[in-house]
Amino acid sequence: MYNTADVIIVGSGVIGCAAAYYLAKKGVSVIVLDKDDSIGNGGSSRNGGGVRQSGRDPRELPLAMYGVEHMWPTLSEELGIDVEYHKKGNLRLGKTEKHKEILQGLTDRAVACGLDVRMIDGNEVREINPYLSEEVTCASWCATDGHANPLLTTLGYYKNARALGVRFITGEEVVELQKIKGKLKRVVTKKNVYEGEKVIVAAGYESRSIIQSVGIDVPMRAELIEALVTEAEPKMFEQMLGTADADFYGHQTDHGSFVFGGASGLESTAKDNGKMITASITAPCICRGIMKYIPKLADAKIVRTWAGYEDICIDGIPVISEVEEVPGLILACAFTGHGFGISPVVGKLLSQMATGEETMLDIKEFRYDRFHANI
Ligand SMILES: Cc1cc2nc3c(=O)[nH]c(=O)nc-3n(C[C@H](O)[C@H](O)[C@H](O)COP(=O)(O)OP(=O)(O)OC[C@H]3O[C@@H](n4cnc5c(N)ncnc54)[C@H](O)[C@@H]3O)c2cc1C
């Protein structure tokens, strides 16, 4: 039957595309299904491109560190496409004593996990980035953090997976999973039925309703956030920036434009009907933050704004897990707004899980059954 493969992947975001690529490299047959008409039209083509280790949950840090050490530096070469990866550091900025406390807490936790990150004062901040305002009094500095281009990374995995024989089928909305003789076998879309020995569900927040069809749940919610891109500016700096207050984050791209992201908290006021529409208040809110930290950008022109959903897990880290009750099912969801930076690692781990190999990193922290009621 044409609709069969060793592995069916639901979702053609960067996670699904990366998993497909690493599986195809092992000679595994793969079908990737996406409900959209385009590849990677979820968070993967809308994100800010941060490849961060600092500010991560300690449980997630080993994945982020592995990626920065072993995968991102050679990814462009591996995929034959420049993913615009730059390992030029991350400054998380603060202006007040409260900010300093927040940054110190994040720094202490990361240092305890072996990450080279430290607190610096305002003068050192401006030695690293002279464009930052005098109001900045402190920052956490992680020299090995960086950023990459999410569209090119997703495209790179997609093109290479296709070249290795992976079949990508768009316009296929998965509505149900079905077990046969106690094992997951069928993936049912609105139009067709597909069969695989393993099924990886990497469909962002919508993974939740898909896996509920076989009685499994992941406690996550969908949250809309926004980003914007400016006209190209002369080259200013290469670091990734964020703030203790989380009022914005961003970087300057190779092309010269700045990509900044953030939230006003009022995104849900844009009644978008699932169409990811921006709220009129959010871009001005992000810009107010940027102008205070980087005064030179006060006159930068915004070319485009957009919104995208994050799949926020109740405990802040993803679910990357096989499911005992449903043999054959593998979950890769709930990335909580930071899945891009770890996507190469997660893709490789998923390929190892689907082929029954021992995973290169311990993934027990990401199990689907770690959630317990707090009674
Ligand atoms: C504005 C924004 C900024 C962000 N910034 C960063 C950042 O700087 N750094 C970072 O690491 N992360 C960031 N993230 C998070 C990051 O984008 C995601 O964690 C990552 O892209 C997750 O990839 P994914 O493949 O799991 O999901 P997605 O890219 O969302 O892909 C899921 C796919 O599943 C498909 N799908 C959904 N339902 C179905 C169905 N029923 N049947 C078939 N297909 C279905 C969708 O169409 C979609 O293509 C940001 C996210 C947003 C929205």
The ligand as a Gaussian input file, in Angstrom:
#p B3LYP/6-31G(d) Opt

LIG

0 1
 C        6.985000      34.157000      17.687000
 C        7.783000      32.974000      18.176000
 C        9.114000      33.154000      18.570000
 C        9.874000      32.056000      19.021000
 N       11.215000      32.235000      19.286000
 C       12.007000      31.166000      19.549000
 C       13.418000      31.308000      19.699000
 O       13.963000      32.409000      19.595000
 N       14.147000      30.185000      19.991000
 C       13.581000      28.951000      20.107000
 O       14.287000      27.974000      20.383000
 N       12.247000      28.780000      19.918000
 C       11.450000      29.845000      19.640000
 N       10.097000      29.677000      19.444000
 C        9.523000      28.333000      19.562000
 C        9.796000      27.499000      18.319000
 O        9.352000      28.170000      17.160000
 C        9.064000      26.155000      18.457000
 O        9.342000      25.551000      19.700000
 C        9.474000      25.194000      17.354000
 O        9.347000      25.792000      16.076000
 C        8.608000      23.958000      17.444000
 O        8.679000      23.257000      16.249000
 P        7.614000      22.125000      15.941000
 O        8.078000      21.457000      14.718000
 O        7.386000      21.327000      17.180000
 O        6.227000      22.918000      15.753000
 P        5.623000      23.746000      14.541000
 O        6.654000      24.471000      13.774000
 O        4.513000      24.551000      15.102000
 O        5.066000      22.617000      13.581000
 C        3.922000      21.867000      13.848000
 C        3.340000      21.464000      12.528000
 O        2.256000      20.575000      12.781000
 C        1.243000      20.841000      11.831000
 N       -0.023000      20.324000      12.345000
 C       -0.753000      20.800000      13.379000
 N       -1.872000      20.064000      13.547000
 C       -1.834000      19.095000      12.596000
 C       -2.727000      18.033000      12.254000
 N       -3.847000      17.814000      12.923000
 N       -2.381000      17.229000      11.216000
 C       -1.234000      17.445000      10.520000
 N       -0.388000      18.445000      10.810000
 C       -0.668000      19.260000      11.841000
 C        1.274000      22.358000      11.686000
 O        0.661000      22.770000      10.464000
 C        2.769000      22.638000      11.736000
 O        3.351000      22.670000      10.456000
 C        9.287000      30.765000      19.081000
 C        7.939000      30.589000      18.703000
 C        7.182000      31.667000      18.263000
 C        5.765000      31.451000      17.846000

